Amino acid sequence: MPSRGTTRSKAIRGNAYIQTGAHAAALALAQLHRSEAPRLTYRLRGCPGKPSRRCGDRITINDTAIMSSARDAFITGISWRLTQNGFTQDIEAIDAAQIAPYTAAEYFVLGVNKLGASGAGTARIWY
């Protein structure tokens, strides 16, 4: 991947949960992976209202007029309106394939999958 040409730093100080240099380096690498490339985002307006929607929920966006296939996304923001026409929501979301490129069933779940290098019941770990 091409370099940006400039370096950036973000100080994280006074965090009792970061206890070693190796831990800090792992967190820095995770932050780098998340912010290295621009993320595809969506702004959906006038969606039918659903009170159970929450930030972090995984949704599927499917609009055949502008998209060739459905895309999964994670909700990052919700605003809503109640008018005489009903309850609608405006949703902001980030493309799921860029954050978690595998299906949910392929990721490690505590109490379901086993830890190990190979074999039945193992799964990918996501950070």
Number of C-alpha atoms within 10 A of each C-alpha: 5 4 7 9 5 5 6 5 6 7 5 9 7 7 7 6 8 14 9 9 9 10 12 14 12 13 14 15 12 13 13 11 11 14 10 12 11 8 14 13 15 16 13 13 14 13 12 12 16 11 10 6 14 13 13 13 12 18 15 12 16 13 11 9 6 7 10 9 9 11 14 16 24 23 22 17 14 16 12 17 13 10 8 6 7 9 15 18 19 16 20 18 23 20 21 21 15 14 16 14 10 13 10 11 9 14 15 17 15 8 6 10 15 15 14 10 7 9 9 8 11 17 19 14 10 11 10
